[in-house]
Amino acid sequence: MNTVALPIESFGVSHKGLVRELNEDSYLVEPQTGLWVVADGMGGHDAGEVASASIVDHLATIGIASSAPDLRARFEDRLSRANAEIRGIAESRGITIGSTVAALLAMDGRFACLWAGDSRVYLIRNASISQISRDHTEVQELIDRGIISAAEARTWPRRNVITQAIGVSDEIVIDFQQGEIMPGDIFVLSTDGLTAHVTDAEIEAATVSATPQAACENLLDMVLARGGTDNVTIVLVKIGERRDGQSPRPDPHRAEA
């Protein structure tokens, strides 16, 4: 099969918001390896940021994979190492710490999204936004069971209680979705500091006609203008158009971080 590279542009921003003293979020933009990550740490002062940084630091060592399955295997290996490191730090301090993670892997015309917790991955395709990830939260479980509505969930007292995270147990539980990358696709990764203030429709409107950097900065401005009640991290990945009518193969070496 003839393939032609698709250009990829990406950008990330992170801000502590207007209420929190520290930024416990971390993110990774590694277009050359086909990896983008956001992580939202939890555990209090000088703990949450340690957990999210551990995830990003380990994932930053992935290197150039030989295939999409190899990239996935490297990702899971590094995440396992981070989980062990976070568990060790927590044990030494006698506390529980952890971090959400949401990641996009892209190689050979395919993507995989992997996540634990309530950090999200969105896909904007053909001017329509969809949430690829599914929140690991108590409130999402209540919605799934039909106990509360999506509208009620927005003000539910325990809406921020997550049910899965990295570092909270010896066994890692992550979900994933995968598919084919299409020209013009836009992926948005974010911690819940974004979605606390900005709707899915607003995310779509801010990203479809802007560069990744401009879109990230515009979304951050919206969050801060609306109170910025939490740390907020946004990573945006835009897939370019195919050329010569050939089948696409994303080329991370053409990406801009």
C-alpha positions as CSV (number, residue, x, y, z in Angstrom):
1,M,0.0,0.0,0.0
2,N,1.4,3.4,-0.9
3,T,1.5,5.8,2.0
4,V,2.1,9.4,2.4
5,A,2.9,11.3,5.5
6,L,0.3,13.5,7.2
7,P,1.7,16.6,9.0
8,I,0.9,16.8,12.6
9,E,0.9,20.0,14.7
10,S,0.6,20.0,18.4
11,F,0.8,22.3,21.4
12,G,0.2,22.2,25.2
13,V,-0.5,24.6,28.0
14,S,-0.8,24.2,31.8
15,H,-1.9,26.7,34.5
16,K,-2.5,26.5,38.2
17,G,-5.8,28.4,37.8
18,L,-7.0,31.2,40.1
19,V,-7.7,29.3,43.3
20,R,-5.1,26.5,43.8
21,E,-1.7,27.4,45.2
22,L,0.1,24.7,43.2
23,N,-0.2,23.2,39.8
24,E,-0.4,19.4,40.3
25,D,-1.0,18.8,36.5
26,S,1.8,17.7,34.1
27,Y,1.8,17.1,30.4
28,L,3.9,15.8,27.6
29,V,4.0,16.8,23.9
30,E,6.3,14.3,22.1
31,P,5.4,14.4,18.4
32,Q,8.6,12.8,17.3
33,T,7.6,9.6,19.2
34,G,3.8,9.9,18.5
35,L,2.8,10.5,22.2
36,W,0.8,13.2,23.9
37,V,-0.2,13.0,27.6
38,V,-2.0,15.0,30.3
39,A,-1.9,13.9,34.0
40,D,-3.7,15.4,37.0
41,G,-2.1,14.6,40.3
42,M,-3.8,14.2,43.6
43,G,-2.6,13.8,47.2
44,G,-2.2,17.3,48.6
45,H,0.7,19.6,49.0
46,D,3.9,18.3,47.4
47,A,2.4,15.0,46.5
48,G,0.0,15.3,43.5
49,E,2.6,17.1,41.4
50,V,5.1,14.3,42.3
51,A,2.7,11.7,41.0
52,S,1.8,13.4,37.7
53,A,5.5,14.3,37.1
54,S,6.5,10.7,37.6
55,I,4.1,9.6,34.9
56,V,5.3,12.2,32.4
57,D,9.0,11.7,33.3
58,H,8.7,7.9,32.6
59,L,6.7,8.3,29.5
60,A,9.3,10.8,28.1
61,T,11.8,7.9,27.9
62,I,9.7,5.9,25.4
63,G,11.9,6.7,22.4
64,I,11.2,5.9,18.8
65,A,9.0,2.7,18.5
66,S,9.3,0.3,15.6
67,S,5.6,-0.2,15.2
68,A,2.2,0.8,16.7
69,P,2.1,-2.3,18.9
70,D,5.7,-1.6,20.1
71,L,4.6,2.0,20.9
72,R,1.7,0.7,23.0
73,A,4.0,-1.8,24.8
74,R,6.5,0.9,25.6
75,F,3.7,3.1,26.9
76,E,2.4,0.4,29.2
77,D,5.9,-0.5,30.4
78,R,6.7,3.2,31.3
79,L,3.3,3.6,33.0
80,S,3.9,0.5,35.1
81,R,7.3,1.9,36.2
82,A,5.7,5.2,37.1
83,N,3.0,3.4,39.1
84,A,5.7,1.5,41.1
85,E,7.6,4.7,41.7
86,I,4.4,6.5,42.9
87,R,3.5,3.6,45.2
88,G,7.0,3.7,46.7
89,I,6.8,7.4,47.4
90,A,3.4,7.1,48.9
91,E,4.5,4.2,51.2
92,S,7.6,6.1,52.3
93,R,5.4,9.1,53.3
94,G,2.6,7.1,54.7
95,I,0.0,8.7,52.5
96,T,-2.0,7.9,49.4
97,I,-1.1,9.8,46.2
98,G,-1.9,9.2,42.6
99,S,-2.7,10.8,39.3
100,T,-5.1,10.6,36.4
101,V,-3.6,10.0,32.9
102,A,-5.0,10.5,29.4
103,A,-2.8,9.8,26.5
104,L,-2.9,9.8,22.7
105,L,-0.6,7.4,20.7
106,A,-0.4,7.9,17.0
107,M,1.6,5.8,14.5
108,D,1.2,4.2,11.0
109,G,-2.2,5.8,10.4
110,R,-3.7,4.5,13.6
111,F,-4.4,6.1,17.0
112,A,-4.9,4.8,20.5
113,C,-6.3,6.7,23.4
114,L,-5.6,5.3,26.9
115,W,-6.8,6.8,30.2
116,A,-7.4,6.3,33.9
117,G,-9.4,8.8,35.9
118,D,-11.3,11.9,34.7
119,S,-8.8,13.5,32.4
120,R,-10.3,13.4,28.9
121,V,-9.6,12.8,25.3
122,Y,-11.9,14.4,22.7
123,L,-11.9,13.8,18.9
124,I,-13.2,16.5,16.6
125,R,-13.9,15.0,13.2
126,N,-15.9,16.5,10.3
127,A,-16.7,19.5,12.6
128,S,-18.3,17.3,15.2
129,I,-16.8,16.7,18.7
130,S,-17.0,13.4,20.6
131,Q,-15.5,12.3,23.9
132,I,-13.4,9.3,23.3
133,S,-12.5,8.6,26.9
134,R,-15.1,7.8,29.6
135,D,-14.7,9.3,33.0
136,H,-13.7,6.9,35.8
137,T,-15.8,8.7,38.4
138,E,-18.5,7.9,40.9
139,V,-20.8,10.3,39.1
140,Q,-20.3,8.7,35.7
141,E,-21.2,5.3,37.3
142,L,-24.4,6.9,38.7
143,I,-25.2,8.2,35.2
144,D,-24.5,4.8,33.6
145,R,-26.9,3.2,36.1
146,G,-29.6,5.7,35.4
147,I,-29.6,7.0,39.0
148,I,-28.9,10.6,38.1
149,S,-29.0,12.6,34.8
150,A,-26.1,14.3,33.1
151,A,-27.6,17.7,34.1
152,E,-27.7,16.6,37.8
153,A,-24.1,15.3,37.5
154,R,-22.8,18.8,36.9
155,T,-23.7,19.9,40.4
156,W,-23.5,16.5,42.2
157,P,-21.6,16.9,45.5
158,R,-19.1,14.0,44.8
159,R,-18.7,14.7,41.1
160,N,-14.9,14.9,41.4
161,V,-14.4,11.6,43.1
162,I,-12.5,9.3,40.7
163,T,-12.6,5.6,40.8
164,Q,-9.3,4.8,38.9
165,A,-5.9,6.4,39.0
166,I,-2.2,5.6,38.6
167,G,-0.4,5.0,41.9
168,V,-3.3,4.0,44.1
169,S,-2.9,0.3,43.8
170,D,-0.3,-2.3,42.6
171,E,-2.4,-3.2,39.6
172,I,-2.9,-0.6,36.8
173,V,-6.3,-0.4,35.3
174,I,-6.5,1.7,32.1
175,D,-9.2,1.9,29.4
176,F,-8.5,2.4,25.7
177,Q,-10.1,3.2,22.4
178,Q,-8.4,2.9,19.0
179,G,-9.1,3.7,15.4
180,E,-7.9,5.1,12.1
181,I,-6.5,8.6,11.9
182,M,-8.3,10.7,9.3
183,P,-7.0,13.9,7.6
184,G,-8.3,16.9,9.5
185,D,-8.8,15.1,12.8
186,I,-8.3,17.2,16.0
187,F,-7.5,15.5,19.3
188,V,-8.0,17.5,22.6
189,L,-6.5,16.1,25.8
190,S,-7.4,17.9,29.0
191,T,-7.6,17.7,32.8
192,D,-10.9,18.4,34.4
193,G,-10.0,22.0,35.1
194,L,-11.0,22.7,31.4
195,T,-14.3,20.9,31.4
196,A,-15.4,22.4,34.7
197,H,-15.7,25.7,32.9
198,V,-16.0,25.0,29.1
199,T,-18.6,23.0,27.3
200,D,-17.8,20.4,24.6
201,A,-19.4,22.7,22.0
202,E,-17.1,25.6,23.1
203,I,-14.1,23.3,22.8
204,E,-15.0,22.4,19.3
205,A,-15.6,26.1,18.3
206,A,-12.3,27.2,19.7
207,T,-10.3,24.5,17.9
208,V,-11.6,23.9,14.4
209,S,-10.2,27.0,12.7
210,A,-7.3,27.9,15.0
211,T,-3.7,26.7,15.3
212,P,-3.0,24.3,18.2
213,Q,-1.2,27.1,20.1
214,A,-4.0,29.7,19.5
215,A,-6.7,27.1,20.4
216,C,-4.9,26.1,23.7
217,E,-4.4,29.7,24.7
218,N,-8.0,30.7,23.8
219,L,-9.4,27.8,25.9
220,L,-7.1,28.7,28.8
221,D,-8.3,32.3,28.6
222,M,-11.9,31.1,28.8
223,V,-11.2,29.0,31.9
224,L,-9.4,31.9,33.7
225,A,-12.2,34.3,32.7
226,R,-14.7,32.0,34.3
227,G,-12.9,31.6,37.6
228,G,-10.2,29.0,37.0
229,T,-11.3,26.9,40.1
230,D,-8.8,24.1,39.4
231,N,-5.5,23.5,37.7
232,V,-6.0,23.3,33.9
233,T,-4.0,21.5,31.3
234,I,-4.8,21.3,27.6
235,V,-2.9,19.5,24.8
236,L,-4.2,19.8,21.2
237,V,-3.1,17.7,18.3
238,K,-4.1,18.5,14.7
239,I,-3.7,16.1,11.8
240,G,-3.1,17.7,8.4
241,E,-4.5,16.9,5.0
242,R,-3.3,14.0,2.9
243,R,-1.6,14.8,-0.3
244,D,-1.9,13.2,-3.8
245,G,-4.9,11.2,-2.8
246,Q,-2.8,8.5,-1.1
247,S,-3.5,6.7,2.1
248,P,-2.4,8.5,5.2
249,R,0.5,7.7,7.4
250,P,1.0,10.4,10.1
251,D,4.6,11.6,10.1
252,P,5.6,12.7,13.6
253,H,8.8,14.1,12.3
254,R,6.8,16.9,10.6
255,A,5.1,17.8,13.8
256,E,5.5,21.0,15.7
257,A,5.6,20.9,19.5
